[in-house]
Amino acid sequence: MVGHGVILAEAYAEVRALAEKTGIPVITTLLGISGFPDGHPLHLGMPGMHGEVHVNRAIQNADVIIGIGLRFDDRVTGNTASFAPQARIIHIDLDRAEIGKNVPVAVGIVGDARDVTRRLVTAVEPRRCERWVEHIRGFVRTRAEAYRGDLSPEAILASIYEASHGDSTIVTDVGQHQMWVAKLYPYQRPNTHITSGGLGAMGFGVPAALGACLAAGGRRTVCIDGDGGFPMNAQELATIARLSLPIKFFVLNNGGYGSIRTTQINYFNRRFVACDAASGLTFPDLRLTAESCGIPFRQISTQDNFATDLAAVLAVPGPVICDVVMAPDQFTQPKVSSKQQPDGRMVTMPMEDLWPFLDRAEFEENMKE
Ligand SMILES: Cc1ncc(C[n+]2csc(CCOP(=O)(O)OP(=O)(O)O)c2C)c(N)n1
């Protein structure tokens, strides 16, 4: 399981060598995304609250977990008492205080992720874990039903990936769109995913895109933002316009605070408060925001327009703001409630209609437990 330490230490080749020499599958945490190529046959995906079913089940069934440069934070572990019950954990981290802080470890190694992993690669015997990887693949739940309709998160992200040939740095804000990007965008190049993990501060996207673009020498940067988070640090748009930076903003406009609305659906019986226009939430007009900064603006409301407009947007040399008008009821699926236990049976939220992955009988069984 690899985290941000792998990216900071640039331990990509070492992690890959370790995985390939041992056949051990690789999980990337939110901040570890792009530390290991998504398309690699040993890559499983993201763990935890918003992780995929098969990834969490892999953790719950593993007998050993090598954690490299990660914190085992609560979004990964859920209830630590039932996290990875069968696993001996080997934790490698530069910060001694992280070792054993959140989960008990069998072996703690304090050191740079790259150095330690390189030494591990020489220390281990080559082997294969084909049956184990196959076993995990058996846990995979198809996403086919998860996102529906025009301008689904999947379709949007696939179009951006294709149109940019996977060659952009992707920055996100905080919310549902952040999780869609984490789960659905097929990262292949190291350090191309910039997101606000840990603190999860909305308003991160616009200034982070500015910083990422400048740090990469003016490289094309795609910022996928929420209509709620985008205005929170919109003053930086003036700087972006002045420097004519090639930052393409795709504001996934689901008419409010999508993640808050989802929470109110799941836990508050659809009692909506300050999460959309009908419940008293208003945002500055996006078109006027763009115009006020002298940034070109496009509104996109169908997948056809999206595909055609995308090439034009990416071809513009400077910044562009795209208002991508989506249906409000696109959810982040699946999700493990932080109040329940990730016991490998994917005990989930009470709204079974949000859970196309589980059949009714399995759902009832899980709820009993
Ligand atoms: C500064 C700040 N305020 C509040 C929150 C709590 N919060 C997390 S996500 C979210 C809503 C995000 O809405 P939006 O930007 O529209 O993104 P969506 O979830 O719809 O993709 C809120 C209010 C936060 N993380 N940061």
The ligand as an SDF file (V2000), in Angstrom:
LIG
                    3D

 26 27  0  0  0  0  0  0  0  0999 V2000
  -13.2980   25.1090    3.5020 C   0  0  0  0  0  0  0  0  0  0  0  0
  -14.2160   23.9070    3.6170 C   0  0  0  0  0  0  0  0  0  0  0  0
  -15.4840   24.0820    4.0180 N   0  0  0  0  0  0  0  0  0  0  0  0
  -16.3070   23.0030    4.1360 C   0  0  0  0  0  0  0  0  0  0  0  0
  -15.8570   21.7430    3.8470 C   0  0  0  0  0  0  0  0  0  0  0  0
  -16.7920   20.5310    3.9780 C   0  0  0  0  0  0  0  0  0  0  0  0
  -17.1300   20.0720    2.6340 N   0  0  0  0  0  0  0  0  0  0  0  0
  -16.4890   19.0100    2.0710 C   0  0  0  0  0  0  0  0  0  0  0  0
  -16.9900   18.7220    0.5200 S   0  0  0  0  0  0  0  0  0  0  0  0
  -18.1060   19.9920    0.5730 C   0  0  0  0  0  0  0  0  0  0  0  0
  -18.9680   20.3280   -0.6010 C   0  0  0  0  0  0  0  0  0  0  0  0
  -18.2020   20.4410   -1.8920 C   0  0  0  0  0  0  0  0  0  0  0  0
  -19.0830   20.8930   -2.8980 O   0  0  0  0  0  0  0  0  0  0  0  0
  -18.5790   21.1650   -4.3660 P   0  0  0  0  0  0  0  0  0  0  0  0
  -17.3710   22.0190   -4.3560 O   0  0  0  0  0  0  0  0  0  0  0  0
  -19.7060   21.6720   -5.1650 O   0  0  0  0  0  0  0  0  0  0  0  0
  -18.1110   19.7210   -4.8470 O   0  0  0  0  0  0  0  0  0  0  0  0
  -18.9900   18.3880   -5.0920 P   0  0  0  0  0  0  0  0  0  0  0  0
  -19.0010   17.6260   -3.8100 O   0  0  0  0  0  0  0  0  0  0  0  0
  -20.3520   18.7980   -5.5440 O   0  0  0  0  0  0  0  0  0  0  0  0
  -18.2140   17.6940   -6.1600 O   0  0  0  0  0  0  0  0  0  0  0  0
  -18.0830   20.6340    1.8230 C   0  0  0  0  0  0  0  0  0  0  0  0
  -18.9380   21.7820    2.2060 C   0  0  0  0  0  0  0  0  0  0  0  0
  -14.5030   21.6070    3.4480 C   0  0  0  0  0  0  0  0  0  0  0  0
  -13.9730   20.4330    3.1640 N   0  0  0  0  0  0  0  0  0  0  0  0
  -13.7060   22.7080    3.3250 N   0  0  0  0  0  0  0  0  0  0  0  0
  1  2  1  0
  2  3  1  0
  2 26  2  0
  3  4  2  0
  4  5  1  0
  5  6  1  0
  5 24  2  0
  6  7  1  0
  7  8  2  0
  7 22  1  0
  8  9  1  0
  9 10  1  0
 10 11  1  0
 10 22  2  0
 11 12  1  0
 12 13  1  0
 13 14  1  0
 14 15  2  0
 14 16  1  0
 14 17  1  0
 17 18  1  0
 18 19  2  0
 18 20  1  0
 18 21  1  0
 22 23  1  0
 24 25  1  0
 24 26  1  0
M  CHG  1   7   1
M  END
$$$$
